[in-house]
Amino acid sequence: MILRSKKSSIKKTNLLDNSILLNNYGSEAFDFSIKDNKDIFVCSKSKELDLIELDQLLQTVGWSRRPTRRVKRALESSILVVGLWRHDNKFPRLIGFARCTGDGILEANIWDVAINPVYQGLGLGKELMKYILKILKNIGISRVTLFADAEVIKFYKSQGWSLEPRKTKCAFWYAN
Ligand SMILES: CC(C)(COP(=O)(O)OP(=O)(O)OC[C@H]1O[C@@H](n2cnc3c(N)ncnc32)[C@H](O)[C@@H]1OP(=O)(O)O)[C@@H](O)C(=O)NCCC(=O)NCCS
């Protein structure tokens, strides 16, 4: 179940000229600033990701490295891949990421939600999640699931996610 988050950290939106936003970040990008921070941040589902930069970002949150070729294929097979950039006209920096798998019609599963530790605690993770859920809703997907590590359950709960709602339970099967 998804509810709207009560609090928002956003200070301003639509800070970039429309043509700059479109040229740099593609369609349906969302630019915003955060309270007590001078940077402009942009969520985009269209801007191409540099796999090395993505690998570096995921390393900053302590995740083990995955072979680039497999990551590339995983991204190609995802129904939604979202980057969060700290805007710069010349060198935008990837500071957040998440992706979704699913059938693209009814169901989606969110994976690999990560914000560079330097930018954590500013509300960016919450904005990234809102952006993803808005896009999924726009394409008609009404059931979204994810696996959360125990230490980040509060992050999702504070945004209205329910832990195993309606008596559903998770089941896992591992090949080894
Ligand atoms: C989890 C993560 C994406 C959160 O991003 P963030 O930008 O720091 O989160 P926000 O600043 O938007 O926080 C939103 C809310 O969640 C809470 N929160 C954020 N990270 C939290 C954490 N690790 N544990 C508990 N609560 C957390 C915040 O206190 C805030 O609460 P509020 O709305 O009541 O003020 C980020 O910490 C991260 O990348 N962690 C490492 C990777 C990871 O564990 N990803 C999740 C995989 S399941």
The ligand as a Gaussian input file, in Angstrom:
#p B3LYP/6-31G(d) Opt

LIG

0 1
 C       17.953000       4.292000       2.302000
 C       18.409000       5.548000       1.542000
 C       18.083000       5.382000       0.069000
 C       17.653000       6.755000       2.107000
 O       18.023000       7.897000       1.356000
 P       18.092000       9.353000       2.040000
 O       18.175000      10.348000       0.976000
 O       19.156000       9.363000       3.070000
 O       16.670000       9.395000       2.769000
 P       15.797000      10.710000       3.075000
 O       16.702000      11.801000       3.515000
 O       14.909000      10.975000       1.919000
 O       14.948000      10.207000       4.320000
 C       13.554000      10.049000       4.290000
 C       13.088000       9.531000       5.636000
 O       13.612000       8.218000       5.879000
 C       14.406000       8.204000       7.063000
 N       15.595000       7.404000       6.779000
 C       16.450000       7.575000       5.773000
 N       17.424000       6.656000       5.803000
 C       17.154000       5.882000       6.870000
 C       17.793000       4.751000       7.427000
 N       18.914000       4.226000       6.899000
 N       17.245000       4.209000       8.523000
 C       16.130000       4.721000       9.064000
 N       15.476000       5.813000       8.584000
 C       15.978000       6.363000       7.499000
 C       14.774000       9.643000       7.312000
 O       15.003000       9.887000       8.686000
 C       13.568000      10.388000       6.805000
 O       12.545000      10.374000       7.769000
 P       11.490000      11.613000       7.901000
 O       10.767000      11.693000       6.569000
 O       10.628000      11.193000       9.026000
 O       12.352000      12.811000       8.151000
 C       19.922000       5.824000       1.742000
 O       20.176000       5.896000       3.112000
 C       20.823000       4.771000       1.123000
 O       21.186000       4.858000      -0.047000
 N       21.223000       3.766000       1.926000
 C       22.164000       2.741000       1.472000
 C       21.532000       1.819000       0.468000
 C       20.299000       1.135000       0.994000
 O       20.295000       0.568000       2.082000
 N       19.217000       1.178000       0.196000
 C       17.952000       0.567000       0.505000
 C       17.925000      -0.817000      -0.032000
 S       16.485000      -1.674000       0.557000

